[in-house]
């Protein structure tokens, strides 16, 4: 059973386990990102590539903070990407970093790329869209420079969709043996989920 969140998957997993008197080969309920991770990992192992590592929210926050710190250093030299309404104090807040992290995930989920955001900035003459677009380019570059194959939850779901769409069963690992997948609270799933 796939659930939209880790918390709902945990509750459902406990309910399912309580009703069974047999051992199961694994978790009977998982969040969509957890299932996506297993698919991407199976495909990577099959392909001989390094297995992915989940980029935690704390890791993302640190990475976003580092890019924003670089922006603050650039501003000290007179180079700025952000409009005045998004000053340094705003950008240093945890809430702003959380919003950027959420926005980045929603862009992946909705298949919105930085080119689309830059075009939106031009069409609406809203500098914030352009700033976010260039920020996401720098964020993705920083993410790509990490030593191991780190992915955030939205990237994992996106990559898992591609694995499911174009893979032979051997690349799917244990998921290839699934006969039925049920969705709990399907109305709460994101487009990517």
C-alpha positions as CSV (number, residue, x, y, z in Angstrom):
1,X,0.0,0.0,0.0
2,X,1.3,3.4,-0.9
3,X,0.5,6.3,1.3
4,X,1.1,10.0,0.6
5,X,3.2,10.7,3.7
6,X,5.7,8.8,6.0
7,X,3.4,9.4,9.0
8,X,0.3,7.9,7.2
9,X,2.4,5.0,6.0
10,X,3.6,4.2,9.5
11,X,0.1,4.2,10.9
12,X,-1.1,2.0,8.1
13,X,1.9,-0.4,8.3
14,X,1.1,-0.9,12.1
15,X,-2.5,-1.5,11.4
16,X,-1.7,-4.1,8.7
17,X,0.9,-5.8,10.7
18,X,-1.5,-6.1,13.7
19,X,-4.0,-8.0,11.5
20,X,-1.5,-10.6,10.2
21,X,-0.2,-13.7,11.9
22,X,2.6,-14.3,9.3
23,X,5.9,-12.7,8.6
24,X,6.1,-10.5,5.5
25,X,9.0,-10.0,3.2
26,X,9.0,-6.2,3.9
27,X,6.9,-3.3,4.8
28,X,3.4,-3.6,3.5
29,X,2.8,0.1,3.5
30,X,5.2,2.8,2.4
31,X,5.2,6.4,1.5
32,X,5.5,7.3,-2.2
33,X,9.1,8.7,-1.7
34,X,10.1,5.5,0.1
35,X,8.8,3.3,-2.7
36,X,10.4,5.6,-5.2
37,X,13.7,5.2,-3.4
38,X,13.5,1.4,-3.6
39,X,12.8,1.6,-7.3
40,X,15.7,4.0,-8.0
41,X,18.0,2.0,-5.8
42,X,17.1,-1.3,-7.5
43,X,17.7,0.2,-11.0
44,X,21.0,1.7,-9.9
45,X,22.3,-1.6,-8.4
46,X,21.2,-3.4,-11.6
47,X,23.0,-0.8,-13.7
48,X,26.1,-1.0,-11.6
49,X,25.7,2.7,-10.6
50,X,26.2,4.0,-7.1
51,X,23.0,3.6,-5.1
52,X,21.2,6.8,-4.4
53,X,21.2,8.5,-1.0
54,X,18.2,10.5,0.3
55,X,18.9,14.1,0.8
56,X,17.3,14.9,4.1
57,X,15.4,18.1,4.8
58,X,18.3,19.1,7.1
59,X,20.8,18.5,4.3
60,X,18.7,20.5,1.9
61,X,18.4,23.3,4.4
62,X,22.2,23.4,4.8
63,X,22.8,23.4,1.1
64,X,20.2,26.1,0.5
65,X,21.8,28.2,3.3
66,X,25.2,27.8,1.7
67,X,23.9,29.1,-1.7
68,X,22.1,32.0,0.0
69,X,25.3,32.8,2.0
70,X,27.1,33.0,-1.4
71,X,24.4,35.4,-2.5
72,X,25.0,37.6,0.6
73,X,28.8,37.6,-0.2
74,X,28.0,38.6,-3.8
75,X,25.8,41.4,-2.6
76,X,28.7,42.8,-0.5
77,X,30.5,43.1,-3.8
78,X,27.5,44.8,-5.5
79,X,26.1,41.8,-7.3
80,X,22.5,40.8,-6.5
81,X,20.0,38.4,-7.9
82,X,17.2,39.0,-5.4
83,X,14.8,42.0,-5.5
84,X,14.9,44.4,-2.6
85,X,11.7,43.0,-1.2
86,X,13.6,39.8,-0.5
87,X,16.5,41.3,1.5
88,X,19.3,39.5,3.3
89,X,17.4,39.3,6.6
90,X,14.5,37.5,4.9
91,X,16.7,35.1,3.0
92,X,18.6,34.1,6.1
93,X,15.4,33.0,7.8
94,X,14.6,29.3,8.2
95,X,11.1,29.9,6.9
96,X,12.5,31.3,3.6
97,X,14.8,28.3,3.2
98,X,11.8,26.0,3.9
99,X,9.7,27.8,1.3
100,X,12.6,27.5,-1.3
101,X,12.9,23.8,-0.5
102,X,9.1,23.3,-0.9
103,X,9.0,25.4,-4.1
104,X,11.9,23.4,-5.6
105,X,10.1,20.1,-4.9
106,X,6.9,21.4,-6.4
107,X,8.7,22.5,-9.5
108,X,10.0,19.0,-9.9
109,X,6.6,17.6,-9.2
110,X,4.9,19.8,-11.8
111,X,7.7,19.5,-14.3
112,X,8.5,23.2,-14.2
113,X,12.1,24.0,-15.1
114,X,14.2,27.1,-14.6
115,X,13.7,28.2,-18.2
116,X,9.9,28.3,-17.5
117,X,10.5,30.3,-14.4
118,X,12.8,32.8,-16.2
119,X,10.2,33.2,-18.9
120,X,7.6,33.8,-16.2
121,X,9.8,36.5,-14.7
122,X,10.0,38.2,-18.1
123,X,6.3,37.9,-18.8
124,X,5.2,39.2,-15.4
125,X,8.1,41.5,-15.0
126,X,8.5,40.0,-11.5
127,X,12.1,39.8,-10.5
128,X,11.4,37.2,-7.8
129,X,10.7,34.6,-10.4
130,X,14.0,35.2,-12.2
131,X,15.9,35.2,-8.8
132,X,14.3,31.8,-7.9
133,X,15.2,30.5,-11.4
134,X,18.9,31.4,-11.1
135,X,18.9,30.3,-7.5
136,X,17.6,26.8,-8.5
137,X,20.3,26.6,-11.1
138,X,23.0,27.2,-8.5
139,X,21.2,24.9,-6.0
140,X,21.1,22.0,-8.6
141,X,24.8,22.6,-9.4
142,X,25.7,22.4,-5.7
143,X,23.7,19.3,-5.4
144,X,25.4,17.7,-8.4
145,X,28.8,18.4,-6.9
146,X,28.2,16.3,-3.8
147,X,30.3,13.2,-3.6
148,X,27.5,10.6,-3.7
149,X,24.3,10.3,-5.6
150,X,22.1,12.5,-3.4
151,X,18.5,13.1,-4.4
152,X,15.6,14.8,-2.6
153,X,12.2,13.1,-2.3
154,X,10.8,14.9,-5.3
155,X,13.7,14.0,-7.5
156,X,13.4,10.4,-6.4
157,X,9.7,10.2,-7.3
158,X,10.4,11.8,-10.7
159,X,13.3,9.4,-11.4
160,X,11.2,6.4,-10.2
161,X,8.5,7.3,-12.7
162,X,11.1,7.1,-15.5
163,X,12.3,3.8,-14.1
164,X,8.8,2.4,-14.1
165,X,8.1,3.7,-17.6
166,X,11.1,2.3,-19.3
167,X,12.5,-0.6,-17.3
168,X,12.6,-4.3,-17.8
169,X,11.5,-6.2,-14.7
170,X,15.0,-7.1,-13.6
171,X,15.8,-3.4,-12.9
172,X,12.8,-3.1,-10.6
173,X,14.1,-5.6,-8.0
174,X,11.5,-6.7,-5.6
175,X,8.9,-4.3,-7.0
176,X,8.8,-6.5,-10.2
177,X,7.0,-9.2,-8.1
178,X,4.2,-6.9,-7.0
179,X,0.8,-8.0,-8.3
180,X,-1.3,-5.2,-6.7
181,X,-0.5,-1.7,-5.5
182,X,-3.1,0.0,-3.4
183,X,-3.2,3.7,-2.8
184,X,-4.3,5.1,0.6
185,X,-5.7,8.6,0.5
186,X,-5.0,9.0,-3.2
187,X,-6.6,12.4,-3.2
188,X,-3.6,13.6,-1.1
189,X,-1.0,12.5,-3.6
190,X,1.0,15.1,-5.5
191,X,1.0,15.0,-9.2
192,X,4.4,13.2,-9.2
193,X,3.1,10.7,-6.6
